[in-house]
Amino acid sequence: MSHALVLRSAAIVTALGVAAGAVCGAQTNPMDSIRRLASYRPAFDTVTLLAPDRIARLEPDHRTEWDAYLARSRARYAADTAAMHAELRASGITAMTRAPYAHAFAVDDSMTDPWFATPAARRIADIIVSFQAPNGGWSKHVDLTQHARRPGESYFAESADWEWISTVDNDQTTSQIDFLARENAVHRDPRYEQSIRRGIDFLLAMQYPNGCFPQIYPLEGSYHDAATFNDNAMVNALVVLRGVGAGKYAEATPSQRSRAAAAVDRGVDCLLAAQGSVNGTLTAWGQQHDPLTLAPTSARSYELTSLASLESAAIVDLLMALPSPSARTVRAVYAAADWLAGAGLSGLTYQNYQLTHAPAAAPLWGRLYELGTNRVIMANRDGVKRYDWNELTDRRAGYQWYTTAPAATLARFARWSRAHPRPFADR
């Protein structure tokens, strides 16, 4: 994305006249106070991963694909914005209001089949449909239990800006599709079916030409344009699309099923191409990767360029779930499992954002590992790399610096490996 498009976002915010204080959700938006911290640093918004000069250096065929993708993104951005302008004019409203804020939305184990038959579930489904953006996706941090979207209300709750309208970050869009599919199985409704199909089309549209996924679509610029594995964003999108291709979503059209199957193949190609290596030995994946070179890159000030244990474990799980993995996929899984096994930490436990010594504790993994040295790294909002958790201040709480997730992945790998032997050349 060019600087011009990023700057145009600010002009759109001014034109839409967003009402910053209009929030009616039950939860307080933490970003309102975080931005006032002395140590707060904005995202690296000067980073243009898809700048025109970078696209121009691509091979002709690839350049044509990326130019077409970026043109579609710009057109989608303009259409979304025009739709809000039209809504404001039709309603006689001069300023958008912020959507009600909630920390998260996801389909969890408490949402059983009997629960989806309740009026409460149907009410949430109706609210979900109302907050679906014109592009077919959903934003994050929106409280989908409060009320149906009102005229002039934003699709976004995290700030008062016209940004991040639709995303696969924080389990969003994929969770809404799953919720509506579960509800539609109990209460058939053409609105739910149409909404699911629009959500599937959104996922298909946002996929990059090389099979990777950005965090947000249409593109917003900065680190959001990176190939995003952070918080399992791309994995979640591929899991839904794999379900579409396999016929899990009855609402999908035949065309969507075939396109989704092809999208999963391209996505796997992206994952295999992005896997890191040191001295020719495959390792794991970062949270974000450059969308063109596929090298690991940084995101927010405290999310440093690194390899990521949590996200790599989820990628390994996805690759192991493929019904007929290629030899290249099997090699990638073994390499990543080797890396995860070697990156485990002993004698530590991590609960409620507190790291303590515990000699008998189960293995623990740092979230981020320094490239080349495999040392656990972290940072405060100032972005200075640190190796000691005790040096964390404003980012000590609120971010999962350690995880146990790879343990379950390695247990699944032990079972998977019995049916998929290590490639002979790697023995």
Buried (B, 14 or more C-beta within 10 A) or exposed (E): BBEEBBEBBEEBBEEBEBBEEBBBBEBEBEBBEEEEEEEBEEBBBEBBBBBBEBBEEBEEEBEEBBBEBBEBBBEBBEEBBEEBEEBBEEEEBEEBBBBBBBEEBEBEEEBEEEEBEEEEBBBBBBBBBBBBBBBBBBBBBBBBBBBEBEEBBBBBBBBBBBBBBBBBBBBBBBBBBBBBBBBBBBEEBEBBBBBBBBBBBBBBBBBBBBBBBBBBBBBBBBBBBBBBBBBBBBBBBBBBBBBBBEEBBEBBEEEBBEBBBBBBEBBBBBBBBBBBEEEEEBBBBBBBBBBBEBEBBBBBBBBBBBBBBBBBBBBBBBBBEBEEBEEBBBBBBBBBBBBBEEBBBEEBBBEEBEBEEBEEBEBBBBBBBBBEEBBBBBBBBBBEBBEEBEEBEBBBEEBEBBBBBBBEBBEBBEEBBEEBEBEEEEE
